[in-house]
Amino acid sequence: MSASAAAPLAEREAAAASNPKMSSVSLEIYPELNGGSDDDTLRAVNEFVAGNPAFISVTCTKQDHEATLRLSVKVKELGQVAALHLLGGDKTEEEARECIDGTVAAGVDRVVALRGDRIAKDKQTCDTVKLVELLQATGKMAEISVAGYPDVHPKAASETADLEHLQRKIDAGAQRVISQFSFNADSICRFRDAIAAQRPEASFSAGLLPVRDYAKTIKFANKCETKVDESLRNKFESVSREAHDGLARSVLKDLTVRLVAEGIDIHYYTLNKVDHITEAWLAATLSSNGA
């Protein structure tokens, strides 16, 4: 790492140490498939180590559990806390048990329990509530996280039904809710408050996604049925493509600073890169310390 990169990391580490009440930060990474190497991803993790991430979650790319577990173990070998993403929507209950047994045997004791986007139609699959119950029953989990949706899950019958389903996941043993990515701080805060009103024991992390490619981000948001405010669209569409990177950094920084001021933990969907995130977390840390 260059000296110029090391300086802000050291600055952030000192700032975080001076403010023990600072919101926590966590990262999501994914395995490199199709012959790719995880080395670059692990280097990115190392670059953010001074940010003291509470955990690093490893998402299940192309439903490849073995690749997810392998990278989770590598994260642990770096001295970091790994949280493995485990999907139930493509597995029977027995298949889920086998994956859980392998996860425990590998020494990974944090799991993000999810349904997944691809639901198997040729077998009785393991729903997320049951998946959480199976994880909790091992007695080996330090923390179980589940997903939550500030803009309501696209397949939920209503906002009330969506929150009730989330409550069932918490009652089954989940200790943390990680939100789907959102660009609206007010929506995130309202969602945090709605969870706290019903299940105050649950921790909450706001999922934030860097806008590395505006067109791809909008396409992904549309696929996930995540709202992107017209004001944010206008910001990007009113400037040249050359200006997008600076604008994206500013958007992520402002959102991070606002949410940290609200006492909300942050979970970054890194896209396996940390430069935007490093700047945003430094700004939030310094702001929290009154710098």
KEKE-3310 file (N, C-alpha, C; in steps of 0.2 Angstrom, whole numbers, plus 5000, padded with zeros to 4 digits):
npx = (5004:5002:5011:5002:4990:4990:4990:4977:4970:4977:4973:4959:4959:4964:4954:4943:4946:4946:4933:4923:4909:4906:4897:4896:4905:4903:4907:4903:4908:4912:4915:4927:4923:4923:4936:4943:4953:4953:4962:4964:4952:4954:4965:4959:4951:4961:4966:4956:4956:4961:4950:4943:4932:4917:4913:4915:4905:4902:4896:4884:4889:4882:4875:4885:4890:4901:4912:4909:4910:4924:4930:4926:4933:4946:4945:4944:4957:4964:4962:4951:4933:4922:4907:4896:4886:4871:4860:4843:4833:4836:4838:4834:4828:4836:4848:4851:4855:4866:4875:4876:4882:4894:4899:4900:4910:4920:4924:4917:4907:4897:4883:4874:4858:4847:4834:4837:4838:4835:4823:4821:4811:4808:4808:4805:4809:4819:4813:4817:4815:4815:4828:4835:4831:4837:4851:4852:4849:4861:4869:4881:4883:4889:4883:4868:4862:4849:4840:4832:4820:4819:4811:4801:4799:4798:4790:4781:4765:4761:4767:4765:4764:4777:4785:4781:4785:4799:4800:4797:4808:4817:4812:4815:4828:4837:4849:4853:4848:4851:4850:4842:4850:4849:4846:4841:4841:4831:4821:4828:4830:4817:4814:4823:4818:4805:4808:4814:4804:4796:4805:4816:4828:4835:4849:4854:4859:4863:4862:4872:4876:4889:4889:4895:4894:4883:4872:4872:4869:4856:4849:4851:4845:4832:4829:4829:4819:4821:4819:4824:4827:4820:4827:4841:4843:4842:4854:4864:4861:4862:4875:4891:4897:4910:4910:4904:4911:4916:4904:4897:4906:4903:4890:4889:4897:4890:4878:4883:4888:4877:4869:4877:4877:4865:4866:4867:4872:4883:4883:4892:4890:4902:4906:4918:4928:4936:4939:4930:4922:4932:4934:4922:4919:4929:4926:4914:4918:4927:4918:4910:4918:4919:4928)
npy = (4994:5011:5026:5037:5031:5024:5034:5040:5028:5026:5037:5036:5024:5029:5039:5031:5023:5033:5035:5026:5024:5025:5021:5004:4996:4986:4974:4968:4955:4945:4929:4926:4919:4908:4904:4915:4924:4925:4934:4948:4952:4949:4957:4970:4969:4969:4982:4989:4985:4993:5001:4994:4983:4976:4964:4953:4950:4936:4934:4923:4919:4915:4904:4896:4887:4881:4889:4900:4897:4894:4906:4913:4906:4910:4924:4923:4918:4929:4936:4942:4944:4933:4932:4920:4919:4911:4902:4897:4895:4887:4874:4859:4855:4846:4847:4860:4858:4850:4860:4869:4861:4859:4872:4875:4866:4871:4882:4894:4905:4915:4919:4924:4923:4919:4919:4919:4923:4913:4901:4885:4874:4861:4854:4853:4867:4875:4887:4904:4907:4894:4891:4899:4894:4882:4885:4892:4881:4874:4879:4885:4897:4914:4925:4928:4934:4942:4947:4963:4975:4991:4997:4989:4971:4966:4955:4955:4955:4966:4981:4979:4965:4962:4966:4958:4946:4948:4950:4936:4930:4935:4931:4918:4917:4926:4939:4951:4963:4966:4978:4979:4987:5005:5022:5032:5041:5044:5034:5023:5026:5026:5013:5007:5012:5006:4992:4993:4996:4985:4974:4977:4971:4967:4970:4982:4985:4996:4994:4999:5004:5008:5019:5014:5012:5021:5017:5003:5002:5008:4998:4987:4991:4992:4979:4973:4980:4991:5008:5022:5038:5052:5064:5060:5053:5063:5071:5063:5061:5074:5078:5075:5059:5058:5065:5057:5048:5056:5062:5050:5046:5057:5056:5043:5046:5057:5050:5040:5048:5054:5043:5038:5048:5046:5035:5023:5007:5002:4993:4989:4986:4980:4977:4972:4981:4995:5008:5020:5017:5018:5032:5037:5031:5036:5049:5049:5044:5054:5065:5061:5062:5075:5082)
npz = (5000:4996:5003:5003:5004:5016:5025:5027:5032:5044:5051:5052:5060:5072:5075:5077:5088:5097:5100:5107:5105:5093:5078:5071:5057:5043:5030:5014:5003:4989:4982:4969:4954:4940:4937:4942:4954:4972:4977:4974:4980:4994:4996:4995:5007:5016:5015:5021:5034:5045:5047:5056:5054:5060:5055:5041:5028:5017:5002:4993:4978:4963:4969:4975:4987:4992:4987:4993:5007:5007:5004:5015:5026:5022:5025:5039:5041:5039:5051:5053:5057:5050:5041:5034:5020:5018:5009:5008:4999:4988:4993:5001:5018:5023:5015:5019:5032:5030:5025:5035:5045:5039:5039:5052:5056:5049:5057:5056:5063:5061:5052:5038:5035:5022:5009:4996:4978:4968:4968:4971:4962:4961:4973:4990:4998:5010:5021:5026:5040:5045:5042:5050:5062:5062:5062:5074:5082:5083:5092:5091:5085:5084:5080:5070:5056:5046:5032:5028:5022:5018:5009:5007:5004:4988:4985:4996:5004:5010:5018:5032:5033:5028:5038:5049:5045:5046:5059:5063:5059:5068:5080:5079:5081:5075:5077:5071:5059:5042:5031:5014:5001:5001:4995:5002:5016:5026:5024:5028:5041:5046:5044:5053:5065:5065:5066:5079:5087:5088:5090:5100:5104:5093:5083:5070:5054:5041:5024:5012:4995:4984:4970:4958:4944:4936:4927:4928:4941:4942:4934:4942:4954:4949:4946:4959:4964:4971:4977:4969:4972:4963:4964:4966:4954:4945:4949:4944:4931:4926:4925:4917:4912:4916:4928:4936:4945:4956:4960:4965:4975:4984:4987:4993:5004:5011:5014:5023:5033:5038:5042:5052:5061:5066:5074:5068:5062:5049:5034:5021:5004:4995:4982:4980:4980:4989:4989:4988:4999:5009:5010:5013:5026:5033:5033:5040:5053:5057:5057:5067:5078:5079:5071)
capx = (5000:5006:5010:4996:4984:4991:4989:4970:4969:4979:4969:4953:4960:4965:4948:4938:4949:4945:4926:4920:4902:4905:4893:4901:4905:4904:4908:4901:4912:4910:4920:4928:4921:4925:4943:4946:4957:4951:4968:4962:4947:4957:4969:4954:4949:4967:4966:4951:4957:4961:4943:4940:4926:4914:4913:4915:4901:4904:4889:4884:4889:4879:4873:4891:4891:4908:4916:4907:4914:4931:4932:4925:4939:4952:4944:4946:4964:4967:4961:4944:4927:4918:4900:4895:4879:4868:4853:4838:4828:4838:4840:4829:4830:4842:4854:4853:4858:4873:4879:4877:4887:4901:4901:4902:4916:4926:4925:4914:4901:4892:4879:4868:4853:4844:4831:4840:4834:4833:4820:4820:4804:4807:4809:4802:4814:4820:4812:4822:4813:4817:4835:4837:4830:4842:4857:4851:4849:4868:4872:4888:4883:4890:4878:4864:4859:4844:4839:4826:4819:4817:4806:4797:4801:4794:4784:4777:4758:4760:4772:4764:4766:4784:4788:4779:4789:4805:4799:4797:4815:4821:4810:4818:4835:4841:4851:4854:4845:4855:4845:4843:4853:4844:4849:4836:4842:4824:4818:4832:4829:4810:4814:4826:4813:4800:4811:4816:4798:4793:4810:4822:4834:4839:4854:4852:4864:4860:4865:4874:4879:4892:4886:4902:4892:4876:4868:4871:4866:4849:4847:4851:4839:4825:4828:4828:4813:4823:4818:4830:4823:4821:4833:4847:4843:4844:4861:4869:4859:4863:4882:4894:4900:4917:4909:4900:4914:4916:4897:4896:4909:4900:4883:4890:4900:4885:4873:4886:4889:4870:4867:4881:4875:4859:4868:4865:4878:4884:4885:4894:4890:4908:4908:4925:4933:4935:4941:4924:4920:4937:4933:4915:4920:4934:4922:4909:4922:4930:4912:4907:4923:4919:4933)
capy = (5000:5017:5030:5041:5027:5022:5040:5040:5022:5027:5043:5033:5020:5033:5042:5026:5021:5038:5036:5019:5023:5025:5015:4999:4995:4979:4974:4962:4954:4939:4925:4927:4913:4907:4904:4921:4923:4929:4937:4955:4954:4949:4963:4975:4968:4971:4989:4992:4982:4998:5003:4989:4981:4971:4957:4954:4944:4933:4932:4917:4920:4909:4899:4891:4887:4879:4895:4905:4894:4894:4913:4914:4904:4914:4930:4921:4917:4936:4938:4945:4940:4931:4930:4917:4920:4904:4902:4891:4894:4882:4868:4856:4856:4841:4850:4866:4855:4848:4866:4872:4857:4861:4879:4875:4862:4876:4887:4900:4905:4920:4917:4929:4918:4922:4915:4919:4925:4908:4897:4878:4872:4854:4851:4857:4871:4878:4894:4908:4906:4887:4891:4903:4889:4876:4888:4893:4875:4871:4882:4887:4904:4920:4930:4926:4940:4941:4953:4968:4979:4998:4999:4983:4966:4966:4950:4955:4957:4973:4983:4976:4958:4961:4967:4953:4940:4949:4948:4929:4928:4937:4927:4911:4917:4931:4944:4957:4964:4970:4980:4979:4994:5010:5028:5037:5040:5044:5027:5019:5028:5024:5006:5005:5013:5001:4986:4994:4997:4978:4969:4981:4967:4966:4975:4984:4988:4999:4992:5005:5002:5013:5019:5013:5013:5023:5014:4997:5003:5009:4992:4982:4993:4990:4972:4972:4984:4996:5014:5027:5045:5056:5069:5056:5051:5070:5072:5059:5062:5081:5079:5071:5053:5059:5068:5052:5045:5061:5062:5044:5047:5062:5053:5038:5049:5060:5045:5037:5053:5055:5038:5037:5053:5043:5030:5017:5003:5003:4987:4991:4981:4983:4976:4969:4987:4998:5015:5024:5016:5020:5039:5038:5029:5041:5056:5048:5043:5061:5069:5058:5064:5082:5084)
capz = (5000:4996:5009:5003:5006:5023:5030:5030:5036:5051:5054:5054:5066:5078:5076:5079:5094:5102:5100:5107:5104:5085:5074:5068:5050:5041:5023:5010:4998:4985:4978:4962:4951:4933:4936:4945:4960:4977:4980:4974:4985:5000:4997:4997:5014:5020:5014:5025:5041:5050:5049:5062:5053:5065:5052:5034:5025:5010:4998:4989:4971:4959:4973:4975:4994:4993:4986:4999:5013:5006:5005:5022:5029:5020:5029:5046:5042:5039:5058:5053:5058:5044:5041:5028:5017:5017:5006:5010:4994:4983:4997:5006:5025:5025:5012:5023:5038:5028:5024:5042:5048:5036:5041:5059:5056:5047:5062:5054:5068:5060:5046:5035:5033:5016:5005:4989:4972:4964:4972:4967:4961:4960:4979:4996:5001:5017:5021:5030:5047:5047:5041:5056:5068:5061:5064:5081:5086:5083:5098:5089:5081:5088:5077:5064:5053:5041:5027:5029:5016:5019:5004:5008:5000:4982:4985:5002:5003:5012:5023:5039:5032:5028:5045:5053:5043:5048:5066:5064:5058:5074:5085:5077:5083:5072:5081:5067:5052:5037:5026:5007:4999:5000:4995:5006:5024:5029:5023:5032:5048:5048:5045:5059:5070:5065:5069:5086:5091:5089:5092:5102:5105:5087:5080:5064:5050:5035:5018:5007:4989:4980:4964:4954:4937:4937:4923:4931:4948:4941:4932:4948:4958:4946:4947:4966:4965:4976:4975:4968:4972:4957:4965:4965:4947:4942:4950:4940:4924:4924:4924:4912:4914:4919:4934:4940:4951:4961:4963:4968:4982:4988:4989:4998:5010:5014:5017:5028:5039:5041:5046:5058:5066:5069:5078:5064:5060:5042:5030:5014:4998:4992:4975:4980:4980:4995:4989:4989:5006:5014:5010:5016:5033:5036:5034:5046:5059:5059:5059:5074:5083:5079:5067)
cpx = (5004:5006:5004:4990:4984:4989:4981:4968:4971:4975:4962:4953:4960:4958:4943:4940:4947:4937:4923:4913:4900:4901:4898:4900:4906:4904:4905:4905:4909:4916:4921:4927:4924:4932:4947:4949:4953:4956:4967:4957:4950:4962:4965:4952:4955:4967:4961:4952:4957:4955:4940:4933:4923:4914:4913:4911:4903:4898:4890:4884:4887:4878:4879:4893:4898:4913:4915:4911:4921:4934:4931:4930:4945:4951:4946:4953:4967:4966:4955:4939:4923:4911:4898:4887:4877:4861:4849:4834:4830:4840:4834:4832:4836:4848:4856:4857:4865:4878:4881:4882:4894:4903:4903:4909:4922:4927:4922:4907:4897:4889:4874:4863:4848:4840:4834:4835:4831:4830:4819:4813:4803:4808:4806:4808:4814:4819:4817:4821:4816:4825:4838:4837:4836:4849:4857:4852:4856:4871:4879:4888:4884:4885:4874:4861:4854:4843:4832:4826:4815:4811:4801:4799:4796:4789:4780:4770:4757:4766:4772:4766:4774:4787:4786:4783:4796:4805:4799:4804:4819:4819:4813:4825:4840:4843:4852:4850:4849:4850:4847:4846:4848:4849:4846:4837:4836:4821:4821:4831:4822:4810:4817:4821:4807:4802:4812:4809:4795:4799:4816:4828:4838:4843:4852:4858:4861:4864:4866:4878:4883:4890:4893:4900:4885:4871:4867:4868:4858:4846:4846:4845:4833:4824:4826:4821:4815:4822:4824:4826:4825:4827:4840:4848:4845:4851:4865:4867:4860:4870:4885:4896:4906:4916:4906:4904:4915:4909:4896:4899:4906:4893:4884:4893:4894:4880:4876:4886:4882:4868:4871:4879:4868:4860:4867:4872:4878:4886:4886:4894:4896:4909:4915:4930:4931:4937:4936:4922:4925:4936:4927:4916:4924:4930:4917:4913:4925:4924:4910:4911:4923:4924:4931)
cpy = (5006:5021:5034:5037:5025:5028:5040:5034:5023:5032:5040:5028:5024:5036:5037:5024:5027:5039:5029:5018:5024:5019:5010:4999:4988:4979:4968:4961:4947:4935:4926:4920:4913:4908:4910:4919:4928:4934:4945:4957:4954:4955:4969:4975:4970:4978:4992:4989:4988:5002:4999:4987:4976:4964:4959:4948:4942:4931:4926:4918:4914:4903:4894:4891:4885:4885:4900:4903:4895:4901:4915:4912:4908:4921:4929:4921:4924:4939:4942:4941:4939:4929:4927:4918:4913:4905:4896:4890:4889:4875:4865:4857:4852:4844:4856:4863:4853:4854:4869:4867:4858:4868:4879:4871:4866:4881:4894:4900:4911:4918:4923:4924:4921:4917:4914:4921:4919:4902:4890:4876:4865:4850:4856:4861:4873:4885:4898:4907:4899:4887:4894:4898:4884:4879:4889:4886:4872:4874:4884:4894:4910:4925:4927:4932:4938:4948:4957:4972:4986:5000:4993:4978:4966:4961:4950:4957:4964:4975:4979:4968:4957:4962:4961:4947:4942:4948:4941:4927:4930:4933:4920:4911:4922:4937:4951:4957:4968:4972:4980:4986:4999:5017:5034:5036:5040:5038:5023:5020:5026:5017:5004:5006:5008:4994:4987:4994:4990:4973:4973:4978:4966:4972:4976:4987:4990:4997:4998:5002:5008:5013:5020:5014:5015:5019:5007:4997:5003:5002:4987:4984:4991:4983:4970:4976:4989:5003:5019:5034:5049:5061:5066:5055:5058:5072:5069:5061:5070:5083:5074:5064:5054:5062:5063:5049:5050:5062:5056:5044:5051:5059:5048:5041:5053:5056:5042:5042:5054:5050:5036:5042:5051:5037:5023:5014:5003:4996:4989:4985:4983:4982:4974:4975:4991:5006:5020:5023:5018:5028:5040:5036:5034:5047:5055:5047:5050:5065:5067:5061:5072:5086:5089)
cpz = (5000:5002:5009:5005:5013:5027:5032:5034:5043:5055:5056:5060:5072:5080:5079:5086:5100:5103:5101:5106:5096:5083:5071:5061:5048:5033:5020:5004:4994:4982:4971:4958:4944:4932:4939:4952:4965:4980:4980:4979:4992:5001:4998:5004:5018:5020:5019:5033:5046:5051:5054:5060:5058:5062:5044:5031:5018:5007:4994:4982:4967:4963:4975:4983:4996:4992:4991:5005:5012:5007:5012:5027:5028:5024:5036:5046:5042:5046:5058:5055:5052:5045:5034:5026:5016:5015:5007:5004:4988:4987:5001:5013:5026:5021:5016:5029:5036:5028:5030:5045:5045:5038:5048:5060:5053:5051:5060:5059:5067:5053:5044:5032:5028:5013:4998:4984:4968:4968:4968:4967:4961:4967:4985:4999:5008:5018:5026:5038:5049:5047:5048:5062:5068:5064:5071:5085:5087:5090:5097:5086:5086:5086:5071:5062:5047:5037:5029:5024:5018:5015:5003:5002:4994:4981:4991:5000:5005:5017:5030:5038:5031:5034:5050:5051:5046:5056:5068:5064:5065:5080:5085:5080:5080:5076:5077:5061:5048:5032:5019:5006:4998:4999:4999:5013:5028:5029:5028:5039:5050:5049:5051:5065:5071:5068:5077:5090:5092:5092:5094:5103:5099:5085:5073:5060:5043:5029:5013:5001:4985:4973:4959:4946:4938:4933:4926:4938:4947:4939:4938:4953:4956:4947:4954:4968:4971:4973:4974:4967:4965:4958:4964:4957:4943:4943:4945:4932:4921:4923:4919:4916:4918:4926:4939:4946:4957:4964:4967:4975:4986:4991:4994:5005:5014:5017:5023:5034:5042:5045:5052:5063:5069:5073:5074:5061:5052:5039:5023:5009:4994:4985:4974:4979:4986:4995:4991:4997:5011:5015:5014:5024:5036:5038:5040:5052:5061:5061:5066:5079:5083:5075:5062)
residu = (MET:SER:ALA:SER:ALA:ALA:ALA:PRO:LEU:ALA:GLU:ARG:GLU:ALA:ALA:ALA:ALA:SER:ASN:PRO:LYS:MET:SER:SER:VAL:SER:LEU:GLU:ILE:TYR:PRO:GLU:LEU:ASN:GLY:GLY:SER:ASP:ASP:ASP:THR:LEU:ARG:ALA:VAL:ASN:GLU:PHE:VAL:ALA:GLY:ASN:PRO:ALA:PHE:ILE:SER:VAL:THR:CYS:THR:LYS:GLN:ASP:HIS:GLU:ALA:THR:LEU:ARG:LEU:SER:VAL:LYS:VAL:LYS:GLU:LEU:GLY:GLN:VAL:ALA:ALA:LEU:HIS:LEU:LEU:GLY:GLY:ASP:LYS:THR:GLU:GLU:GLU:ALA:ARG:GLU:CYS:ILE:ASP:GLY:THR:VAL:ALA:ALA:GLY:VAL:ASP:ARG:VAL:VAL:ALA:LEU:ARG:GLY:ASP:ARG:ILE:ALA:LYS:ASP:LYS:GLN:THR:CYS:ASP:THR:VAL:LYS:LEU:VAL:GLU:LEU:LEU:GLN:ALA:THR:GLY:LYS:MET:ALA:GLU:ILE:SER:VAL:ALA:GLY:TYR:PRO:ASP:VAL:HIS:PRO:LYS:ALA:ALA:SER:GLU:THR:ALA:ASP:LEU:GLU:HIS:LEU:GLN:ARG:LYS:ILE:ASP:ALA:GLY:ALA:GLN:ARG:VAL:ILE:SER:GLN:PHE:SER:PHE:ASN:ALA:ASP:SER:ILE:CYS:ARG:PHE:ARG:ASP:ALA:ILE:ALA:ALA:GLN:ARG:PRO:GLU:ALA:SER:PHE:SER:ALA:GLY:LEU:LEU:PRO:VAL:ARG:ASP:TYR:ALA:LYS:THR:ILE:LYS:PHE:ALA:ASN:LYS:CYS:GLU:THR:LYS:VAL:ASP:GLU:SER:LEU:ARG:ASN:LYS:PHE:GLU:SER:VAL:SER:ARG:GLU:ALA:HIS:ASP:GLY:LEU:ALA:ARG:SER:VAL:LEU:LYS:ASP:LEU:THR:VAL:ARG:LEU:VAL:ALA:GLU:GLY:ILE:ASP:ILE:HIS:TYR:TYR:THR:LEU:ASN:LYS:VAL:ASP:HIS:ILE:THR:GLU:ALA:TRP:LEU:ALA:ALA:THR:LEU:SER:SER:ASN:GLY:ALA)
# end
